[in-house]
């Protein structure tokens, strides 16, 4: 992936950049809240589908916010 397309979230006192957590059959992506990041995630998943011949089930995918005010 080209550097800078997906803005990572900084956590902890040392501001460690985190953008993905993978375990078992699930992957969590962490990014700042912007339309550009959502479009970048969707593009990455579509490229994944094309490269591996697998299908991403977007109807089972979830988008949520952490620590935001509604």
Secondary structure, DSSP 8 states (H G I E B T S, - for coil): --TTSS--EEETTTTEEE-EEEETTEEEE---S-HHHHHHHHHHHHHHHHHH-----TTT-----SS---
